[in-house]
Amino acid sequence: MEQGLTSATIFSLAADAPIALPIDPDVHAELDTGMLASATDRYACSIRKFSAAGATLSVETELRQGEAMHLELANGQRLEGTIGWSTADEAGFVFDSPIDVIGTLARNLASVPDERRQVPRVELYQTVGIHRGDRIEFVRARNVSQGGVGIEARIDVAVGEPVQITFDGLRPLGGTVRWVRKGLAGIAFDQELSWQVLIPWLRHVQRSPAANTPPATPTVMSQEPESLIPDKQVFRLDSPSRVREGVRWWNVRVRGLTPHLVEFEAHTLFARGAKVWIDIPGIGGTPAKVIETSHNRTLCEFSIPLRLEDLRTLSGGGRQAS
């Protein structure tokens, strides 16, 4: 994101080994600092990127590959590991065992006064919904902070364009496109997320397999799931949508509709009997109840049946089962 950050260190939910990193000219904040130490030597360092597997460090000396050392963080943590690679001014430090990245970030926040607590940029790979007008489109998030989100700009967005972003498990967030370049875009939130909201949500995301490894291409939900709707007159769809359960929203893909039923796919499980609100582009929001689930598929019954005119509106993009 192009914004002032309390820390320019990137905390990554992808469990990647540390690699050499290019200098980002858009980031002007200071990096978190630490101390790299062996049995005989100590070296001050700056932490450029921190993941569960290791850290990319700026250090003004070339270290011996394979050397056992430990990394002392400003929050008091001591992390054991070895030097995976080293250059004259940078090194890759590989942890002996996986690290709780969000736990480390939370300890960092706890070590400073409340008024100075600011979550830096967190690298993640998650499908998010971009809502513009009456359209919802899915994109991949690349990173998030309290002030905004970086996305893979596989849709046509323009600088200054207002959008609404839906993350799984959060309320929809209003925002404005700040920059677009090289297949990426940055969106600034209209209202900054508090760290009290962001940290618990990131803990949940950290446990999601989809956040652990960056895909070569955007992850899509299964293409042709077996239908849960027995009605032969169902309209088959492939429509990005979103569902609210309580105060939390989830990105879903609508696969089938009848006047009484809707079937969708999601990366979360909904309990039978749960009451939800389904926002279907072209139709609008309507209440429903979960009546059946199977793996990542959910079947709901509308509280108020859809009108035939609503189905006709969508029939141009779908197909009716024979």
C-alpha positions in Angstrom: 0.0 0.0 0.0 1.1 3.6 -0.7 0.7 5.0 2.7 2.6 6.0 5.8 3.2 3.0 8.0 4.4 2.8 11.6 6.6 -0.1 10.4 7.7 -1.0 6.8 8.4 -4.6 7.8 6.2 -7.0 6.0 4.5 -9.8 8.0 3.6 -12.6 5.7 0.9 -15.3 6.2 2.5 -17.3 3.4 4.9 -19.8 4.9 7.7 -19.1 2.4 11.4 -19.4 3.0 13.1 -15.9 3.1 14.3 -14.5 -0.3 16.2 -11.4 -1.4 13.8 -8.5 -1.8 13.9 -5.4 -4.0 13.7 -2.0 -2.5 10.1 -0.6 -2.5 10.3 3.1 -3.4 6.7 3.7 -2.2 7.5 2.7 1.4 9.2 5.4 3.5 8.7 4.1 7.1 11.3 2.5 9.3 11.8 -1.2 9.5 11.5 -3.2 12.8 14.9 -3.8 14.3 16.5 -6.8 15.9 19.7 -8.4 16.9 21.2 -11.4 15.2 23.6 -13.3 17.5 25.7 -16.4 17.6 27.7 -17.8 20.5 30.5 -15.3 19.9 29.1 -12.4 17.8 26.2 -10.0 17.7 25.0 -8.0 14.7 22.3 -5.3 14.6 19.8 -5.9 11.8 16.6 -4.6 10.3 13.7 -7.0 9.5 12.4 -6.5 5.9 10.0 -9.5 5.8 8.9 -12.0 8.5 7.0 -15.2 7.8 6.4 -18.5 9.6 9.4 -20.0 8.0 12.0 -17.3 8.3 13.0 -13.6 7.9 14.8 -11.5 5.3 17.2 -9.2 7.2 19.2 -6.2 6.3 22.6 -6.7 8.0 25.9 -4.9 7.2 28.1 -7.9 7.1 28.2 -11.2 5.1 27.4 -14.2 7.2 28.3 -17.8 6.8 25.6 -20.0 5.2 24.4 -22.7 7.6 25.7 -20.9 10.7 23.4 -21.5 13.7 22.3 -18.2 15.3 19.3 -16.7 17.0 17.2 -13.6 16.2 16.3 -11.3 19.1 13.2 -9.2 18.4 12.4 -5.8 20.1 9.4 -7.4 21.8 11.7 -9.8 23.7 11.2 -12.9 21.6 14.3 -15.1 20.8 14.0 -17.2 17.6 16.5 -19.9 16.9 17.6 -20.7 13.3 20.3 -20.8 10.7 21.6 -18.5 8.0 20.1 -19.8 4.7 21.9 -17.4 2.5 23.8 -14.1 2.8 25.1 -11.1 0.7 27.1 -8.1 1.7 24.0 -6.3 3.1 21.2 -8.9 3.4 20.6 -12.3 4.8 17.9 -15.0 4.9 17.4 -16.4 8.4 15.5 -19.7 8.5 13.7 -20.6 11.7 14.3 -24.0 13.3 10.5 -24.4 13.8 7.5 -22.5 12.3 6.6 -19.2 14.0 3.2 -17.8 14.9 3.4 -14.7 12.7 0.2 -13.0 14.1 1.3 -13.9 17.7 4.6 -12.1 17.0 2.8 -9.1 15.5 0.5 -9.0 18.6 3.5 -9.0 20.9 5.0 -6.1 19.0 1.8 -4.1 19.5 1.6 -5.0 23.2 5.2 -3.7 23.6 4.2 -0.1 22.7 1.7 2.4 24.2 -1.9 2.0 23.0 -1.9 5.3 21.1 1.1 4.1 19.0 -0.3 0.7 18.1 -0.5 0.4 14.4 -0.7 -2.9 12.4 1.9 -2.8 9.5 1.4 -4.3 6.1 0.4 -8.0 6.3 0.9 -10.2 3.2 -1.9 -12.6 2.6 -3.6 -14.3 -0.3 -7.4 -14.4 0.0 -10.3 -14.0 -2.4 -12.2 -10.8 -1.7 -15.3 -9.3 -3.3 -15.2 -5.9 -5.0 -18.7 -4.4 -5.1 -19.3 -1.6 -7.7 -22.8 -0.5 -8.3 -24.9 -3.6 -8.7 -21.9 -5.8 -9.6 -19.7 -8.0 -7.4 -16.4 -9.3 -8.8 -13.8 -11.6 -7.1 -10.1 -10.6 -6.9 -7.2 -11.8 -4.9 -5.9 -9.7 -2.0 -2.1 -9.4 -1.8 -1.7 -7.5 1.5 -3.8 -5.6 4.0 -3.1 -3.0 6.7 -5.4 -0.9 8.9 -5.6 1.7 6.1 -6.2 -0.3 3.0 -5.6 -3.4 0.8 -3.5 -4.3 -2.1 -5.2 -6.4 -4.8 -4.4 -8.2 -8.0 -6.2 -5.8 -10.5 -7.7 -8.4 -12.8 -10.7 -6.2 -13.1 -10.9 -2.7 -14.7 -10.6 -0.3 -11.9 -9.7 3.4 -12.1 -7.9 5.7 -9.7 -10.4 7.7 -7.6 -13.1 5.1 -8.1 -15.2 4.3 -5.0 -15.6 0.6 -4.2 -16.8 -1.6 -1.4 -14.6 -4.6 -0.3 -15.9 -7.8 1.3 -13.4 -9.9 3.2 -14.6 -13.3 4.5 -15.6 -12.8 8.1 -15.6 -9.0 8.2 -18.2 -6.3 7.5 -18.1 -4.8 4.0 -15.6 -1.9 3.9 -15.9 1.2 1.8 -12.8 2.4 0.0 -11.3 4.4 -2.9 -8.8 3.2 -5.6 -5.6 5.1 -5.0 -3.3 3.6 -7.6 -3.2 1.0 -10.4 -0.1 -0.4 -12.1 1.4 -3.6 -13.4 -1.7 -5.7 -12.7 -2.0 -4.5 -9.1 -4.1 -1.9 -7.4 -4.2 -0.2 -4.0 -7.5 0.6 -2.2 -7.6 3.0 0.8 -10.4 2.3 3.3 -12.8 5.1 3.9 -12.5 4.4 7.6 -9.3 2.8 9.1 -9.7 -0.6 10.7 -8.8 -0.7 14.3 -6.1 -3.1 15.4 -8.6 -4.6 17.9 -10.6 -5.8 14.8 -7.8 -6.6 12.5 -5.6 -8.8 14.7 -8.4 -11.3 15.7 -9.4 -11.5 12.1 -5.9 -12.1 10.9 -5.6 -14.9 13.5 -8.5 -16.6 11.8 -7.1 -16.1 8.3 -3.7 -17.5 9.5 -5.5 -20.8 10.2 -7.0 -20.9 6.7 -5.1 -23.1 4.2 -5.9 -20.5 1.4 -3.8 -17.9 3.2 -0.7 -20.1 3.6 0.6 -20.4 0.1 0.4 -17.9 -2.7 -1.3 -19.5 -5.8 0.2 -19.2 -9.3 -3.2 -18.2 -10.4 -6.3 -17.0 -8.5 -8.0 -19.8 -6.6 -11.5 -20.5 -7.9 -14.2 -22.5 -6.3 -15.0 -25.8 -7.9 -16.3 -25.4 -11.5 -19.2 -27.9 -11.7 -20.3 -29.0 -8.2 -23.0 -31.6 -7.9 -26.2 -29.8 -7.4 -28.0 -29.9 -4.1 -31.2 -28.6 -5.8 -33.4 -31.4 -7.0 -35.7 -29.1 -9.0 -35.2 -29.7 -12.7 -36.2 -26.1 -13.4 -33.3 -24.7 -11.6 -31.3 -21.9 -13.2 -27.6 -22.8 -13.3 -25.4 -19.8 -12.5 -21.8 -18.8 -11.8 -22.4 -15.6 -10.1 -20.2 -13.9 -7.4 -22.3 -12.9 -4.5 -22.1 -12.4 -0.7 -23.9 -13.7 2.4 -24.3 -12.1 5.8 -24.6 -14.3 8.9 -25.0 -12.1 12.0 -22.6 -9.2 11.6 -20.1 -11.0 9.4 -20.1 -11.3 5.6 -18.8 -14.0 3.4 -17.9 -14.2 -0.3 -19.9 -16.9 -2.1 -20.5 -18.1 -5.6 -24.1 -18.7 -6.5 -24.5 -21.9 -8.5 -28.3 -22.4 -8.8 -31.6 -20.6 -8.2 -35.3 -21.4 -8.1 -38.0 -19.2 -6.7 -37.6 -21.0 -3.4 -34.0 -22.2 -3.2 -30.5 -20.9 -3.7 -27.3 -23.0 -3.8 -23.9 -21.4 -3.3 -20.2 -22.3 -2.6 -18.2 -20.6 0.1 -14.9 -21.1 1.9 -16.7 -21.4 5.2 -19.3 -23.7 6.8 -22.8 -22.7 7.6 -24.8 -24.6 10.2 -28.2 -26.1 9.3 -31.0 -23.8 10.4 -28.7 -20.7 10.3 -30.5 -17.6 9.2 -28.6 -15.6 6.6 -29.0 -12.6 4.3 -28.1 -13.2 0.6 -27.1 -10.3 -1.6 -27.5 -11.4 -5.2 -26.4 -8.9 -7.9 -29.3 -8.0 -10.1 -31.9 -9.0 -7.5 -30.7 -7.5 -4.2 -30.7 -8.8 -0.6 -33.2 -11.3 0.7 -33.4 -13.4 3.9 -33.0 -17.2 3.8 -32.4 -20.3 6.0 -29.7 -22.9 5.6 -31.4 -26.3 5.0 -28.5 -28.5 3.8 -24.7 -28.4 3.5 -22.2 -30.6 1.7 -18.5 -29.9 1.8 -18.2 -26.3 0.5 -21.8 -26.2 -0.8 -24.8 -24.7 1.0 -28.5 -24.9 0.1 -30.8 -22.3 1.5 -34.5 -21.7 1.4 -35.7 -18.1 0.8 -37.9 -16.7 3.5 -39.9 -14.9 0.7 -39.9 -16.7 -2.7 -38.2 -14.8 -5.5 -40.5 -13.3 -8.2 -40.4 -14.8 -11.6 -39.3 -11.4 -12.9 -36.2 -11.7 -10.8 -35.3 -15.1 -12.3 -35.9 -13.7 -15.8 -33.5 -10.9 -15.0 -30.8 -13.4 -14.3 -31.7 -15.9 -17.0 -29.5 -14.2 -19.6 -26.4 -15.1 -17.6 -27.5 -18.5 -16.5 -29.0 -21.7 -18.0 -32.1 -23.5 -17.0 -31.7 -27.2 -16.3 -33.6 -29.5 -18.6 
